[in-house]
């Protein structure tokens, strides 16, 4: 008889959800259980691309009966929104066998399986853009990178109003790159700026920057922090709109009020001498 492992509170995953069995062997089939620990109670969880319906930070799933002696691999994908700007996507592949009880902890990031991020575009108010350039002391010797550049306004302002020698904007969304290029053409700075589609966590030429601008959310900032510290030259400046970087103490923090009366935090860090 089929062994009932966890009672009616469990969700039994259909064969269509978990994928076809890769063959059968002699002996009684058994279910396996997968307990998934999540960082947020409202995180969305998919198993092999199919949505599940449970909620909470601890969720229990039971497989269909599995053939003994055969390993089955499933892909778990958790997605949640730590703030209004950021979507975090965390993926793990797990292997189970008949009768096994396993726990999959998705509460913490795994450097070997990096998270993905989707950042919702929210324009930085012009007053904040200028404050970011001023706090970084952008000048004619600077190369300014804007990670998650949106419509390109920070890079464009840095080169047009503050005289930066060059600006580079990177955004995951190709539509934002199109917007940035259109705005650069309108402002007649196409010879000094470059906008490209890409992952801000994997920029090969980031070491060229003397100033890095951010408006990405604290989760992404925390992932970027060791990259910035390792890659940027001593004396380079990092400026973040609204979001800090964990325990990395800023050199300066100011508040800026936009034209609608909303207050914004602006943080500045300076890269120190490499050890």
CORNORVEN-V269698 format. One line per field, one symbol per residue. phi: phi as a letter, one per 30 degrees, with the letter a starting at -180 (. if undefined). burial: 1 if it has 9 or more other ideal C-beta (glycine too) atoms within 8 Angstrom, else 0. A space follows every 10 residues. Layout:
phi = ???
burial = ???
This chain:
phi = .ddcdbiddd ccddeddcjd dcjbbdjddb dbcbcccbdb dcdcbcchic dccdbjdbbc bbddecddic cbcbccbcba cdadccccbb bbcbcbbeid cbbcccdbdc edbedcbbcd dbedeedded ddddddhdbd cccccccidh cidddddddd cciedabbcb bdcddddddd dddddddhbd dcbbbbdldd dbcdcddddc bbcbabjded edddeddddd cddejdcbbb dicdbhcddd dabbcbcddc idcbcbcbbc ddddd
burial = 0000000001 1010001100 1000000011 1111111110 0010111100 0101000011 1111011101 0101111111 0100111111 1101011110 0101010000 0001101010 0001111111 1110110100 0111111111 1111111110 0101111111 1100011011 1011000010 0110100101 1010010011 1111111111 1111101100 0100011111 1011100001 0000010100 0001111111 10000
